[in-house]
């Protein structure tokens, strides 16, 4: 059984029309599926209802309303952009620094619909490699040559970016060939929602820009700086630290915009065959005051923040805003990192290990080391 992005009850609408500021305010999410799902032509079948009823009992917790809202945590991570990222926690991480619990940004993954009615689903394999749900954040299932499925937060109660997508089904298949850079750049360049091209609207515009950083995390500093100079006007690589564990190297980059002084913190994905166990070791553990966290990703983040954060923290303190960016494993690290950084669990040792005190924003010099 594998995951697919499109299982939702037919006719579910999430949000209103887009505004001039973009499509974040909400759009209809078209739920297309076959067999256990639904399609535009055939509608939803009984199989979908049965499957959803059989979905593991991990419904997102309902918080009782109170007359006084709890104070929000300090927002250290302002946005999160991930590409083909695995899921991370047994209930969706919520943003304790946001009133609606949503992490701004966009979670992107790719899917091809094949067959006469689009009944065969090929999905970026990394995005569906475990049974955990994702964090609460806007999401887009990117198609080529047809509408993509965009789900913002707050468009309809309980959807909140569909942390449960992609889901599993009888004709759903993992496809590693959809996990590459050009799969994301090409689809974000041409992304349409409800028949309208939205590539120049947020959050798609920023998601397209940060694809470059997500994939350059695997490259050398020299090549990264050259690519940023060519394609990301106003941005510069200002810090790169590498956590080394035997043959495994885990680079973390900090890229800053020279005018806004905003920063992108970039985690790399799996770059060594020996690191595959990080994803496959997936039982639940505690981290940063949370229970039920994917142990492989938790261990990876815990190690990185312990080894290289003393060197990186002073640079983070000079950023105006911080956005977390990551492809594959790097995206999973972003989910957990943002949840911890924005948790407000200031007495927790895991929080203290990665947190920083924002100072006066300052322009940092370009990184000149490898």
SVG drawing of the C-alpha trace seen along z (x, -y; Angstrom):
<svg xmlns="http://www.w3.org/2000/svg" viewBox="-21 -47 59 49">
<polyline fill="none" stroke="black" stroke-width="0.4" points="0.0,0.0 1.3,-3.4 0.3,-7.1 -1.5,-9.4 -2.4,-13.0 -5.9,-12.9 -8.2,-11.1 -10.8,-13.4 -14.5,-13.3 -15.8,-14.6 -17.0,-18.1 -15.1,-19.3 -14.3,-23.0 -11.4,-24.6 -11.6,-28.3 -12.7,-31.1 -11.3,-32.6 -7.7,-33.9 -6.9,-37.5 -4.5,-39.9 -2.0,-38.9 -2.0,-35.3 -4.0,-32.2 -3.2,-31.7 -6.7,-32.8 -8.1,-29.6 -9.1,-27.6 -11.2,-24.6 -9.3,-21.4 -10.2,-18.9 -10.1,-15.4 -9.5,-13.0 -9.1,-9.3 -9.9,-5.9 -10.8,-2.6 -10.8,-3.5 -11.2,-7.2 -13.0,-9.5 -12.6,-11.1 -14.0,-14.1 -15.9,-11.8 -17.1,-9.1 -17.4,-10.7 -16.6,-9.1 -17.3,-5.4 -18.1,-3.4 -14.5,-2.2 -13.3,-5.6 -15.6,-5.8 -14.6,-2.4 -10.9,-3.1 -11.1,-6.4 -13.0,-4.6 -10.2,-2.1 -7.5,-4.7 -5.4,-4.3 -7.0,-6.0 -4.7,-9.0 -7.3,-11.8 -5.9,-15.2 -6.6,-16.4 -9.5,-18.8 -8.5,-21.5 -11.4,-22.8 -12.1,-26.4 -11.5,-28.8 -12.4,-32.4 -8.7,-33.4 -6.3,-32.2 -3.0,-31.0 0.0,-33.3 1.8,-32.6 5.4,-31.3 8.2,-33.4 8.4,-32.8 12.0,-31.9 11.1,-30.2 8.8,-32.3 8.2,-30.0 8.9,-26.4 9.4,-25.2 9.9,-21.5 10.1,-19.3 9.4,-15.6 9.8,-15.5 8.8,-12.4 6.4,-12.9 7.7,-13.3 5.2,-13.0 2.3,-10.8 0.0,-13.8 0.6,-16.9 3.0,-19.3 1.3,-22.7 2.9,-26.1 2.8,-27.3 3.9,-30.8 0.8,-31.2 -2.8,-31.7 -4.1,-29.2 -1.3,-26.6 -0.2,-26.7 3.4,-27.0 3.5,-29.5 5.2,-28.4 4.5,-25.4 5.0,-21.6 5.4,-20.4 5.4,-16.9 5.0,-15.5 2.5,-13.1 1.8,-11.7 -1.7,-10.5 -1.7,-7.8 -4.4,-5.5 -7.5,-6.4 -9.1,-8.1 -6.0,-9.0 -6.6,-6.0 -2.9,-5.1 -0.9,-7.3 2.8,-7.7 4.0,-9.7 7.4,-11.0 8.6,-8.0 10.2,-10.0 7.0,-11.9 5.2,-8.6 7.8,-6.4 6.1,-6.2 2.7,-6.3 3.2,-9.5 1.3,-12.7 3.0,-15.9 3.0,-19.3 0.2,-21.7 1.2,-23.8 -0.1,-24.7 0.5,-21.9 0.5,-21.4 0.5,-18.1 2.2,-19.1 1.0,-17.6 2.4,-18.1 -0.1,-19.2 -3.1,-19.4 -4.2,-21.2 -2.3,-20.7 -4.1,-20.2 -3.4,-23.1 -4.7,-23.1 -4.1,-26.2 -4.5,-26.3 -7.8,-27.4 -9.8,-27.0 -12.0,-24.4 -11.8,-22.9 -9.7,-19.8 -7.9,-20.2 -5.1,-22.6 -2.9,-21.6 -3.9,-18.0 -1.2,-16.6 -2.4,-13.1 -1.5,-13.6 -0.3,-11.7 -2.3,-8.6 -2.2,-5.0 -4.3,-3.1 -4.4,0.0 -3.1,-1.8 -0.7,-4.1 3.0,-3.6 6.3,-5.1 8.3,-6.7 11.8,-7.9 12.1,-9.5 9.7,-12.2 12.1,-13.2 14.6,-15.2 15.2,-18.9 13.7,-19.4 10.5,-17.7 9.9,-20.5 11.3,-23.4 9.3,-22.6 6.0,-22.0 6.3,-25.1 7.1,-27.1 3.8,-26.0 1.6,-25.3 -2.1,-25.8 -5.0,-25.7 -8.6,-25.7 -7.5,-26.2 -5.5,-29.3 -1.7,-29.7 -0.5,-30.7 3.2,-30.4 3.6,-34.2 1.4,-34.0 2.5,-33.2 3.3,-30.7 4.3,-29.2 6.6,-32.0 8.8,-31.7 8.6,-27.9 10.0,-28.0 12.8,-30.3 13.9,-28.1 14.0,-24.9 17.5,-26.0 18.7,-26.2 17.1,-22.9 19.1,-21.0 22.3,-23.1 22.6,-21.8 24.2,-18.7 26.7,-20.8 30.0,-22.6 30.1,-26.1 31.7,-27.3 29.0,-25.9 26.3,-27.1 27.5,-30.6 27.7,-30.7 24.2,-29.4 22.8,-31.9 24.6,-34.8 23.1,-33.7 19.5,-32.9 18.7,-34.5 19.2,-38.2 20.1,-39.8 20.8,-36.5 24.2,-35.4 25.6,-32.3 26.8,-33.6 27.4,-30.5 28.0,-26.7 28.6,-24.2 29.1,-20.5 28.4,-17.8 30.7,-14.9 29.9,-11.4 32.3,-8.9 31.7,-8.9 28.5,-10.8 28.5,-14.6 25.5,-16.7 25.8,-20.3 23.7,-23.1 23.6,-26.4 22.5,-29.9 21.6,-32.2 20.8,-35.9 19.0,-38.5 21.2,-41.6 18.3,-44.1 15.6,-42.5 18.3,-40.7 16.0,-37.7 17.6,-34.3 17.0,-30.8 18.3,-28.0 18.8,-25.0 19.1,-21.3 20.5,-18.8 18.7,-15.5 20.2,-12.0 23.6,-12.2 25.2,-8.9 23.8,-5.3 24.7,-4.7 22.2,-7.5 19.2,-5.5 18.7,-4.0 17.8,-7.5 14.5,-7.1 14.0,-3.4 14.5,-3.6 11.0,-5.1 9.7,-4.1 8.4,-6.9 10.4,-8.8 10.3,-12.1 11.9,-15.3 11.6,-19.0 8.6,-18.2 6.8,-16.3 6.1,-12.5 5.6,-10.3 8.4,-11.9 10.1,-9.8 13.2,-8.6 15.5,-8.6 14.8,-12.2 14.9,-13.2 18.3,-11.7 19.6,-13.3 18.5,-16.8 19.6,-16.3 23.1,-15.4 23.4,-18.3 22.2,-20.9 24.6,-19.6 27.6,-19.5 27.4,-22.6 24.9,-25.0 27.4,-26.7 29.1,-27.9 25.8,-28.6 23.8,-30.3 25.6,-33.7 24.7,-34.0 21.1,-33.1 20.9,-35.9 21.8,-38.4 18.8,-37.4 15.7,-39.5 13.4,-36.5 14.3,-32.8 12.8,-30.5 13.6,-26.7 14.2,-25.0 14.8,-21.3 14.5,-18.5 13.7,-15.0 15.3,-14.2 16.2,-17.9 12.5,-18.8 11.7,-16.4 14.4,-18.0 12.8,-21.4 9.4,-20.2 10.8,-19.0 13.2,-21.9 10.4,-24.5 8.1,-22.7 10.8,-22.8 12.1,-26.3 8.5,-27.7 7.3,-25.5 8.1,-27.9 9.4,-25.0 12.3,-27.1 13.2,-24.9 13.6,-21.8 17.2,-20.8 16.4,-20.0 14.9,-23.5 18.0,-25.1 20.2,-23.1 18.9,-24.8 17.3,-28.1 18.8,-31.5 18.1,-35.0 17.2,-37.3 19.4,-40.4 19.6,-43.5 19.5,-42.3 22.8,-42.8 24.2,-42.1 26.7,-39.3 29.7,-38.8 29.6,-36.2 31.0,-32.8 34.5,-32.2 35.3,-28.8 34.4,-25.3"/>
</svg>
